[in-house]
């Protein structure tokens, strides 16, 4: 079990990343907060010894993605969708970014996750492939297709 200081340090370092990943998957503040707690509770109680800060961050991202996927697999979550969730989040974003956020959130999940990890977390395609357990060529394909969809939706505003 990790000390309270280690848990606080991890929350300070990776809390933003966990929140953003959860928002990409869940599109809901309340569910994001639940998964946030789950991730850092798991970190405090069950995490392995890390060889580096990058290893620790990768572990936290992987646990966050898995927790989000598990949550979304639940019967209720797979059957219920509300537009209020998206509107609630857009109210917190700068008006000039609304179109971009809507377009990214409208992408299929596989495209949303690679766009987020590539552009917001600055991971390379090779690193994303490792994080998601996918072939690197699959990641390149998803990135290319996501960019095409965003360009079609946003025109010259994208890239």
N, C-alpha and C positions, 0 to 999 in steps of 0.2 A: 504494500500500500504506500502511496506517495504522501509526502508531507503536505500540509496546508500551504506552505510557501511555494512548493513546486506546482501545485494546482493553480494557485493565484497567478504565478508567472505564466503558465500555459494559457490561462484565460486571457491575460493581458496580451500575450504574443499572438494567439491564434483565434481569439474570440471573434474578431471581425471576419476572418476567413470562414469560420464555421457558420456564422450568421448569413453571410452572402451565399454560401453553397446551399444552405437550407432554403433561403428565399428563392433561389433558382429552381429548386426541386418542388418546394411546397407552396410557394406563392401566398404564404399566410403567416402573419406575425406570431400568433398564438402557437401554432404547430412548430414554428421555428424555435421558439423559446423552449418548448418541450424537448426537441431534439438536441438543442444546445446543452441543456442540463444532462441529458442522457450521455452525450459524447464526453463531457468533462467528468461525469461520475465514473464512466468507464475508464477514462484516463487516470483518475485518482485511485481506482481500485484494481484494475486489471491490465494496465498497459505494461509492455515489455521494457527491458532496458534498451535505451536508444544509443546508437553509435555516433549520431551527430544531430544537430538541430534540423537538418533537412530530413533525416530519417524520422524524427519526431513529428515534423509537419506533415510528411507524407502519410504517416500512420493516422494522424488526426483527420486528415482529409478523407482517407479511405474509410475510417469508422463513420465519419459524417455522411458520406455518400451511402454506405450500407444502411445506416439508421434511417435515412430518408427513404431509401428504396423499400425497406421493411415496413415503414409507416404507410407508404403509398400502396403496398400490397394488401393492406387490411380491407375488408369488404366495404366498410363505410366510405373510406377514402377513395376507393376505386369506383364507387357508384355516385358520389355526390361532388358537384362542382358548383361554385358560386362565382358570379362576376364581381361581387362585392370585394372578394379577396384581391383581385387585381386593382380595382379602383382605390382600395385602401392604401396599397403600396405606392401607386402613382401619385397620391397626394403628398408623399414624402420626398418625391424626386423633383429636381429642377424642371420647370416646364419645357425647356429646350431639349431635355433628354427623354420626354414622354414617348415620342415616336420610336426611338431606339429601344427603350425598355419594352414597350408593347411588342415590337417586332422580335426581340430576343425571346420574350416569354411565350410568343406564339409559335416558336420553333418546336419541333418534336424534341423530347427529352434528350435523346442521344446527341442532338446538335447543340442544345442549350448547354449541356455539361462541358463539351469540348470548347465552345466559345468562351464560357466563363473561365475555365482553367487556362486557356491560351492567352486571352486578352487581359483578364483581370488578375490572375495569379502569376502570369508570365512563365508558365511551364512550357517546355518544348513539346513537340508531338511525341517524341520518344518517352519523355517523362510522363505525359498523359497516358500513353499506352501502358506503361508500367502501373500507374495508379489505378487505371480502370481494368487492367487485366485483358487488354485487347492487343491485336496486332497493330504495329505502328502504321501500316498502310491503311488500316481501317480508320485510324485517327485522321490521317491526311485526307481521306475521302470525306469523312464527316465534316472536317473543317472546310473543305472546298464547297461541299453542298450547302453548308450553313451560310457561308459567305455569299453564295449565289442567291439563296433565299432572302438574305438580308438586303442584298443589292437590288433585287426585284421589288422588295417592299419599300426600301428607302431611297432608291435611285442614287444620285450623286452624293447624298449625305453620308453613305457608307464608305468606309476606307479612307 
